[in-house]
Structures are given as structure tokens and as C-alpha cells.
Amino acid sequence: MTVRTFPTTGPGAVPDPEVAAMLATLDAGFPEVATMTATEARAAIRARRAPLQRLPDMRTARDLTIDGPGGPLPLRVFRPHHDDETLPVIVFAHGGGFVFCDLDSHDEFCRSMAAGVGAVVVSVDYRLAPEHAGPAAHDDMLAALRWAAGNAGAYGGDPARIAVAGDSAGGNLAATVAIAARDAGGPPIAAQILIYPVIDDDFETESYRRFGTGHYNTTSAMRWYWANYAPHGTDDARLVPTRAASLAGLPPAVVITAELDPPCSAGDAYAQQLAADGVAVRHRRYNGLFHGFLSIPSLAATVAARAQIWTMARELLELPRDR
């Protein structure tokens, strides 16, 4: 069992100039989603996107639709160029506050994960709030996991080595689905990869107090996301993973947090709780970095961090199959 944490940046620390410039640009330009309707927020976020490049190149990248609990559920399946006939599988849930983003918003990230880890990535276009309040997104992610367990072999995936993964709100979905699969007796999951996960709706943690304004992701936005996703409260392990009675028996975890992110403290605490309940954990907090930084491939810090995270994921997915 390995838990890695890092002290917070001291008051005299000099920020990376490239990161500081990007954070200032994002903080100044990101829409005030808390003042918008969900439809307005989606339009504003979509308008900021660069054209889809479909890079890095994949051996195959296929869109398909499966039967989901709420109707047709779109997936995008990426298989990287790789010599092995059979690869691990990562079922991925995108971020976006449970309210926005989609397959295209995280296309580059999923391609980079597939290439970097050497895995088939199944990206899930789950139902969005508030039109579909939680646990609809959780249920869709669980349905995608079950589909992958039964069908990934057709795409060169190994059903004995399946991970769940997600960033931000998607990290919440990966965590809650890992619990649901444990409690249901499967499908078996080899790893969970939680990237600055939104664990809970506690807005009084140290990271919320220190970084809730002026650091791109804000407390007001996080309150709005949760109000849309969980309008009837969060006393449900399908919404908040720490509502589970125990985390024992969950798959090994990679937990990534970013120091300047309001949900950072909850992510750090979740890594520690997993370890305390006997789960093998690789936890890294990236100091001086902000929520969402891993989706900005132009940052040198992102390039380095992705390489480290892909390595941690490979280490878990290459464990013996009987683990």
C-alpha cells in the first residue's frame, strides 16, 4: 500500500510563470456558470472549445450507442496503436460539473490516456443534470462498465483488466461505480483512477476556504453543480462515495489532486480513507496547479503530470489477473 501526499505550497513559493499565466486567463474568462441556466452554461462552454483535432491518432476510434438505463447511451471507444493483441480497458467519465461537457470535450484527453497507458478507453456520454438528476449519471456509468465487461473483447480489450476513471465530476462517478460494482459482486474492477475527483458537497474544507475564488474553479460554481445534480440531497453512496459504510474491498486506486482546486482537501482525504480501509492507493497532489489542468496539453506541467499518471495507471492494470 502506498500513499503519497505533498505539503502545501508555502507563502513564499514562486509560481510557475506558464501556469500562473494560464490560471489568470482561465479565471478571467471562464463563464459565471452559477448565474446561468444549464442550457446557457452548455452553450457558453461549447463556444470556448477549439475545433476537434482527433489527435493523437488511434488505431480505431468508434462511436456507438448501447441500451442504457434511461435510453440510448452513446459511447466512444478508443484503441491505440499498440503491438499487444489484448489491452486493458478504461471506462472513462468526463468532467463538467455533472451539467456540461461530452465525448468531444474530452476526446483529446481520452486519446492521450489510451496511448499513454496502452489501453482501450471507453468514454461515456452519460445523462446530464439538471434534466437528469443524480444518480442518473452514476447509473449510466455503471451500465457502460457492464457493457465493457461483456463486449470489450470485440475491441481488443481484456475484460479481466478493467478500470474505471474520470476527471472532476467524472471522478465522482468512477468512485461511486467502483463501490456499486463491489456491492453487486461485479463486474470485477482492476483499478480506479480518480483525477481531481469531486468527492462531496462539503464547502468548508481548507481548500475551499483558501482557493474558492480566484483559482478558476470556484465555490459558487461548485455549489451550483451540486444543486443541479443532487437537488434532493446527497445522503446516498451513489452520489457521494463517503456515504458508503466502508471502502474496504474496493479496487486499487490512483488518486490525483491539485493544490489550488477547491475540492482538493476532499480528494486528499478520500485517498487517506481508502488506504485506512485497506485499499492500495497511489496518491499524488500536484502543488501549484489548478482544477482541470490535465485537460490543457499545451502546459509543460500537464505533459509531465500525464506521463506520471499514465505510469501509475499501467502499474495497477498490469497486476496479475487474479488480484
PyMOL commands that set and color helices and strands:
alter all, ss='L'
color gray80, all
select helices_A, chain A and resi 17-29+33-35+38-47+107-118+136-155+169-184+206-211+219-229+241-243+264-276+293-295+300-317
alter helices_A, ss='H'
color red, helices_A
select strands_A, chain A and resi 60-68+71-79+87-93+120-124+157-167+191-195+253-258+281-286
alter strands_A, ss='S'
color yellow, strands_A
deselect
rebuild
show_as cartoon
